[in-house]
Amino acid sequence: MDWSDEKLIALSKAERTSLRRNADRMGHRDLVERLDNLNVRGRSKSVGRSAPTGPVIGYHFICPTELAIERLPDGQFLTGVWKVAESQVARSMAVGAYVALHTAKTETSYLMGEIVGWSVEKRNKGDTSSTGITFTCIERPTSELWYGAGAGEKGYRYDGDDPA
């Protein structure tokens, strides 16, 4: 079948996910890459719009598998330290925000959880002036596509963003 961008865009998220799995299983790398690029592009709704005013409801981070992750015995995990504005995190807590960790923007998250707490920590052991946020999360048995614009290691999903 001819998979034009228009046909791929017309598919639901579940249909694109199923098609990607099948294409990967059958060795159609070109289609897998097109679907991955389409999913990332489709999720980056903040490009070209004014700065968001709502709280962040989803934090997406590029984090090599389990790097600096601490799993707690009660099903919670600590994320490691991320440079995120404290004021934004406080607003996120009120709306049940989540953290999704990815190995790449083109991959679904390998670990995801609802934020139940956070603390300010030193980012580098020898540098006392650089701090960041460590999130405490309750693990969810789901995964998310990358969400957020920009070229860095962080992506934010704001309240009101279209989930595509």
Phi, psi and omega in degrees: 000145177278116181258082176288161177302322180299318179293320180294318180296325182290342179288151174287167178302316180296320179294319178295321179296315179296315179299319180297316179301313181294318179297320179294316180299325183267004175079022179270073185301324181298318179291321177301313180296319178297318178295318178299314179296320179296316180297316180295313179298318182292335181271346185271067185283347184277353179294132174075016177236166181295164182300136180294148179249341180281171179287158173286127178253350178211127176253120179249126182233141170276119184213111178311141189319116175064011179295120179064016178272134176243117178271130181261154185294342183266016179089002177264167174215155175255138189275346194092178188262129180233140179281100182221143180294127180302321181298324179289320180295319179299319178293323181295323181301327183288344183245013177069043183294164181232165171241135176234124181256133184234152171274336178202158180295337181273358181249148173292161182295144177264344178211134184213147178195158176281136181285125178242354178187169178200159178214155176270129183227161172290137179281321179235135185305322181272352185249105182278347182272344183256113180240165178206188184250133168255123180268141169254125186230150169267122184297136174253142180275035181235173175223163182229150168288158177301142177225131174129151180264170176104168185258359185275196184267003182236145173222140182241138172251120183264153175303128181099347176293145177284123182287355179057000000 
